[in-house]
């Protein structure tokens, strides 16, 4: 049940962020919350509901984990590219 509360909190924060800010896909917080939501909801859904109905789907957790890590990677990559292009206060590299 902890995953349900975390997924709900992440979903609520995501909805608030999307409704109030522009270009949320460029913000690291958006991708972190999306990864947390996807992992918690997906793990709860597959492990709690589908396993009892469809038998053991042992690979479902691995697929959810890989997709969540790809979401995190995308967020970190976008944040790195965004800060690298806008940060002009850094000394020139030699």
C-alpha positions in Angstrom: 0.0 0.0 0.0 3.0 2.3 0.4 3.5 2.2 -3.3 -0.1 3.4 -3.9 0.5 6.5 -1.7 3.8 7.3 -3.3 2.3 6.9 -6.8 -0.7 9.1 -5.8 1.6 11.8 -4.4 3.8 11.7 -7.6 0.7 11.8 -9.8 -0.8 14.7 -7.9 2.5 16.6 -8.1 2.8 15.9 -11.8 -0.7 17.1 -12.5 0.0 20.3 -10.6 3.2 20.9 -12.4 1.7 20.4 -15.8 -1.2 22.7 -15.1 0.9 25.6 -13.7 4.2 25.5 -15.6 5.3 25.7 -19.2 7.8 23.3 -20.8 7.7 20.8 -18.0 9.4 18.2 -20.2 12.6 20.2 -19.8 12.6 20.0 -16.0 14.4 17.3 -14.1 11.8 17.2 -11.4 9.1 16.2 -13.9 11.1 13.2 -15.1 12.0 12.1 -11.6 8.3 12.3 -10.5 7.3 10.5 -13.7 9.8 7.7 -13.1 8.7 7.3 -9.5 5.0 7.3 -10.5 5.6 4.8 -13.3 7.6 2.4 -11.1 5.3 2.5 -8.1 2.1 2.2 -10.0 3.5 -0.4 -12.4 5.0 -2.5 -9.7 1.8 -2.4 -7.6 -0.4 -3.1 -10.6 1.6 -6.0 -12.0 2.7 -7.6 -8.8 -0.5 -7.1 -6.8 -3.2 -7.5 -9.3 -2.0 -9.3 -12.4 0.0 -12.0 -10.6 -3.0 -13.1 -8.7 -5.1 -13.2 -11.9 -2.6 -14.4 -14.5 -0.1 -16.5 -12.6 3.5 -15.5 -12.1 4.8 -12.9 -14.5 8.3 -12.8 -13.1 9.7 -10.6 -15.9 7.1 -7.8 -15.5 8.9 -6.3 -12.6 12.2 -6.3 -14.6 10.4 -4.6 -17.5 8.9 -1.9 -15.3 12.3 -1.3 -13.6 14.1 -1.0 -17.0 11.4 1.5 -18.3 11.6 3.5 -15.1 15.4 3.7 -15.4 15.0 4.9 -19.0 12.7 7.6 -17.8 15.2 8.7 -15.2 18.0 8.6 -17.8 16.0 10.8 -20.2 15.4 13.3 -17.4 19.1 13.5 -16.4 20.2 13.7 -20.0 17.8 16.6 -20.7 18.8 18.4 -17.5 22.5 18.0 -18.4 21.9 19.4 -21.9 19.8 22.2 -20.5 22.3 23.3 -17.9 25.2 22.9 -20.3 23.7 25.2 -22.9 22.4 28.0 -20.5 25.2 28.2 -17.9 27.5 31.0 -19.1 29.1 31.7 -15.7 31.5 28.8 -16.0 35.1 29.4 -16.8 36.3 28.3 -20.2 37.6 24.7 -20.3 41.2 24.2 -21.3 
